[in-house]
């Protein structure tokens, strides 16, 4: 039996209700434009405030242009992301990504890979119980492109023993630090993306970037 054969011939009451909902599609373009505007404001704020950090960045990191990406179907939901600062290659990764994922969350993440990884790891272990690590999660999935906020994929940095953390990073060979803000939080409507995005950037860089 094919997948098409398994679809019931009759429309269910729920399906009939959903096919008559138009509000989401009418308002979606405006919502995504607003998210893009907020990300652009964060990009400007980062560009104006991180010049002093460039000496600590790997060579070739973009600290001016940034990179935006937009899609309609990340696991069924639209998204828009912004990388700033950013650098990607086959062997190196150094980027601060902000991700707005429809129906899920707004997330801020530092993604790190390459020859400096052992240095970043040692600094994180020395500082993981400081206030800067509060509510910071680290990725556990073998792929750095997995963004589902689940217990299998992410764990609180401050709640993870050093031995476990080192073994995890040794296994996956990258570090991804994340701070999540659920979209269903009543306070999200007044959330300042630019200010909080810069605050999280500062908190994360305190954990791994500086000697």
C-alpha positions as CSV (number, residue, x, y, z in Angstrom):
1,X,0.0,0.0,0.0
2,X,1.3,3.4,-1.0
3,X,1.3,6.5,1.3
4,X,-1.5,7.9,-0.9
5,X,-3.6,4.8,-0.5
6,X,-3.4,5.2,3.3
7,X,-5.1,8.7,3.3
8,X,-8.8,8.5,4.2
9,X,-11.1,9.5,1.4
10,X,-13.4,11.6,3.6
11,X,-12.4,15.0,5.1
12,X,-12.4,14.9,8.9
13,X,-14.1,17.7,10.9
14,X,-10.7,19.0,12.0
15,X,-9.4,19.1,8.4
16,X,-12.5,21.0,7.3
17,X,-11.9,23.5,10.1
18,X,-8.3,23.9,9.2
19,X,-8.8,24.4,5.5
20,X,-11.1,27.3,6.3
21,X,-8.5,29.1,8.5
22,X,-7.0,32.0,6.6
23,X,-5.6,34.3,9.3
24,X,-2.2,32.6,9.6
25,X,-1.6,32.9,5.9
26,X,-2.8,36.5,5.7
27,X,-0.6,37.7,8.6
28,X,2.5,35.5,8.0
29,X,4.3,37.8,5.5
30,X,4.0,40.7,8.0
31,X,5.2,38.6,10.9
32,X,8.3,37.4,9.0
33,X,9.0,41.0,7.9
34,X,8.9,42.1,11.5
35,X,11.2,39.3,12.5
36,X,13.6,40.2,9.7
37,X,13.6,43.9,10.9
38,X,14.4,42.8,14.5
39,X,17.3,40.7,13.3
40,X,18.6,43.6,11.2
41,X,18.5,45.8,14.3
42,X,20.5,43.1,16.2
43,X,23.0,42.9,13.4
44,X,23.6,46.7,13.6
45,X,24.0,46.5,17.4
46,X,26.5,43.7,17.2
47,X,28.5,45.4,14.4
48,X,28.7,48.5,16.6
49,X,29.7,46.7,19.8
50,X,32.0,43.9,19.0
51,X,35.0,45.6,17.3
52,X,37.1,45.2,20.5
53,X,36.5,41.4,20.3
54,X,38.0,41.0,16.8
55,X,41.5,40.4,18.2
56,X,40.2,37.2,19.8
57,X,38.4,35.9,16.7
58,X,39.9,33.4,14.3
59,X,41.3,34.9,11.1
60,X,38.7,35.6,8.4
61,X,35.6,36.1,10.6
62,X,33.1,38.4,9.0
63,X,32.1,41.2,11.5
64,X,30.4,43.6,9.2
65,X,28.2,42.0,6.5
66,X,26.6,39.1,8.3
67,X,24.4,36.5,6.7
68,X,20.6,36.1,6.6
69,X,18.8,32.9,5.7
70,X,15.1,32.3,5.3
71,X,13.1,29.1,4.7
72,X,9.5,27.9,4.6
73,X,10.0,24.3,5.8
74,X,12.4,23.5,8.6
75,X,10.6,20.4,9.9
76,X,7.4,21.9,8.6
77,X,7.7,25.4,9.9
78,X,9.0,28.7,8.5
79,X,12.2,30.3,9.9
80,X,14.6,33.2,9.5
81,X,18.1,33.3,10.9
82,X,21.0,35.7,11.0
83,X,24.7,34.9,11.5
84,X,26.8,37.8,12.9
85,X,29.8,37.5,13.4
86,X,30.2,34.5,11.1
87,X,32.7,32.1,9.5
88,X,32.1,28.7,8.0
89,X,34.5,26.4,6.2
90,X,35.1,22.6,6.0
91,X,37.3,22.7,9.1
92,X,36.3,25.9,11.0
93,X,33.1,27.3,12.4
94,X,32.8,30.5,14.4
95,X,29.4,32.1,14.3
96,X,26.8,33.7,16.5
97,X,23.4,32.7,15.1
98,X,20.0,34.1,15.9
99,X,17.1,31.9,14.9
100,X,13.4,32.7,14.8
101,X,11.6,29.4,14.2
102,X,7.9,29.7,13.8
103,X,5.9,27.9,16.4
104,X,9.0,27.1,18.5
105,X,11.3,29.8,19.8
106,X,13.8,32.6,19.3
107,X,17.2,31.3,19.9
108,X,20.7,32.7,20.2
109,X,23.6,30.3,19.6
110,X,27.4,30.3,19.3
111,X,28.7,27.6,17.0
112,X,32.4,26.7,17.3
113,X,34.6,24.2,15.5
114,X,38.2,24.0,14.5
115,X,41.7,24.1,15.9
116,X,40.7,26.4,18.8
117,X,38.1,24.0,20.1
118,X,40.3,22.6,22.9
119,X,41.0,26.1,24.2
120,X,37.3,27.0,24.2
121,X,36.5,23.8,26.0
122,X,39.0,24.4,28.8
123,X,37.7,28.0,29.3
124,X,34.1,26.7,29.4
125,X,34.9,24.2,32.0
126,X,36.6,26.8,34.2
127,X,33.7,29.2,33.9
128,X,30.6,27.0,33.5
129,X,29.3,27.7,37.0
130,X,29.6,31.5,36.8
131,X,26.5,33.7,36.3
132,X,27.3,34.0,32.6
133,X,26.3,30.4,32.1
134,X,22.8,30.8,33.5
135,X,20.2,29.2,31.1
136,X,22.8,28.4,28.6
137,X,22.4,25.0,26.9
138,X,24.9,23.0,24.9
139,X,24.2,20.8,21.9
140,X,24.6,17.0,22.2
141,X,23.5,15.9,18.7
142,X,26.1,14.6,16.3
143,X,24.9,17.2,13.8
144,X,25.4,20.9,14.5
145,X,22.4,21.7,12.4
146,X,19.8,20.0,14.7
147,X,17.7,22.7,16.4
148,X,14.9,20.8,18.1
149,X,15.0,21.9,21.8
150,X,14.7,18.5,23.4
151,X,16.5,16.7,26.2
152,X,18.2,14.4,23.7
153,X,19.6,17.4,21.8
154,X,20.4,19.9,24.5
155,X,21.5,20.0,28.1
156,X,22.1,22.8,30.6
157,X,25.8,23.6,30.7
158,X,25.9,24.4,34.4
159,X,24.2,21.1,35.3
160,X,26.6,18.9,33.4
161,X,29.7,17.4,35.1
162,X,33.0,18.3,33.4
163,X,33.8,14.7,32.5
164,X,30.5,14.3,30.7
165,X,30.8,17.6,28.9
166,X,34.3,16.8,27.7
167,X,33.3,13.4,26.5
168,X,30.4,14.8,24.6
169,X,32.4,17.4,22.8
170,X,35.2,14.9,22.1
171,X,32.5,12.8,20.4
172,X,30.8,15.4,18.2
173,X,33.8,17.7,17.7
174,X,32.0,21.0,17.9
175,X,30.5,23.3,20.6
176,X,27.1,24.9,20.2
177,X,25.9,27.1,23.1
178,X,22.3,28.1,23.0
179,X,19.8,30.3,24.8
180,X,16.1,29.7,24.0
181,X,13.1,32.0,24.4
182,X,9.8,30.2,23.7
183,X,7.4,32.1,21.5
184,X,4.4,31.1,23.8
185,X,5.9,33.0,26.7
186,X,3.4,35.9,27.5
187,X,6.4,38.2,27.9
188,X,7.7,37.5,24.4
189,X,5.5,40.2,22.8
190,X,7.6,42.9,24.4
191,X,10.9,41.1,24.1
192,X,13.7,43.4,22.8
193,X,15.6,41.2,20.3
194,X,18.5,43.6,19.7
195,X,19.2,44.3,23.4
196,X,18.8,40.7,24.6
197,X,20.8,39.3,21.6
198,X,23.7,41.5,22.5
199,X,23.4,40.6,26.2
200,X,23.5,36.9,25.3
201,X,26.5,37.4,23.0
202,X,28.3,39.0,25.9
203,X,27.4,36.2,28.3
204,X,28.5,33.5,25.9
205,X,31.8,35.2,24.9
206,X,32.7,35.6,28.6
207,X,32.5,31.8,28.9
208,X,34.9,30.8,26.1
209,X,36.4,33.7,24.1
210,X,38.7,35.6,26.4
211,X,41.9,34.4,28.1
